[in-house]
Amino acid sequence: MSWSVVGTTFVTLVVIMDPVGAAPFFLAVTARLTPSQRKRAALRATLAAGALIVGFALFGGVILSYLKVSVHSLSIAGGLLLLLVALEMLRGIDSTVKGDVEDGALVPLATPLVAAPGAIATVIVLGRQHPGTGGRFAVLLGAVAAVLVVGITLLAAERVARFLPASIIAFLTRVFGLLLSAIAVQLIVSGVQGLS
């Protein structure tokens, strides 16, 4: 196993996943949850994103080839999904279902925000660049470490949210809805440019 591959995977994924940037979106999406629900949402988002990243690291190339779906098409789909969530945030609509208020942890937090098309494409490419058991294990170890950093950051954001008034969180929800829409449009543009 190469520690340089572990380091490269870790640094690349941390930059792409941007845990510090994801934290405010986490607070906005989970604004109506209680502290305990928000903590569970952070854990669920981390576990789901980790499962997606590890799954795509192991089988992503095969799955996309079998479905004849390009990473660029995945980027466009992720961008459209994020755009829908961003519009709900801008309008102040709670996108979660009352029966299961933590679904926001899975969509849009786990995917396509944390386990974004860029992160998925990265683990697929790194897996192809480092074939063999040692190379694959190094990529997986780096990916798991990056996801753990995201999880720790989201849990820290949950603690900060306990001290923020509801009006501030509502204001931040609108602001980050605007920023999230810009990220969504950029994902779509990048996907279209990659297909052309």
Sequence and secondary structure as in RCSB ss.txt:
>XXXX:A:sequence
MSWSVVGTTFVTLVVIMDPVGAAPFFLAVTARLTPSQRKRAALRATLAAGALIVGFALFGGVILSYLKVSVHSLS
IAGGLLLLLVALEMLRGIDSTVKGDVEDGALVPLATPLVAAPGAIATVIVLGRQHPGTGGRFAVLLGAVAAVLVV
GITLLAAERVARFLPASIIAFLTRVFGLLLSAIAVQLIVSGVQGLS
>XXXX:A:secstr
  HHHHHHHHHHHHHHH HHHHHHHHHHHTTTS HHHHHHHHHHHHHHHHHHHHHHHHHHHHHHHHHT  HHHHH
HHHHHHHHHHHHHHHHT   SBTTBTTGGGIIIIIIIIIS HHHHHHHHHHHHHS SHHHHHHHHHHHHHHHHHH
HHHHHHHHHHHTTS HHHHHHHHHHHHHHHHHHHHHHHHHHHHHH 
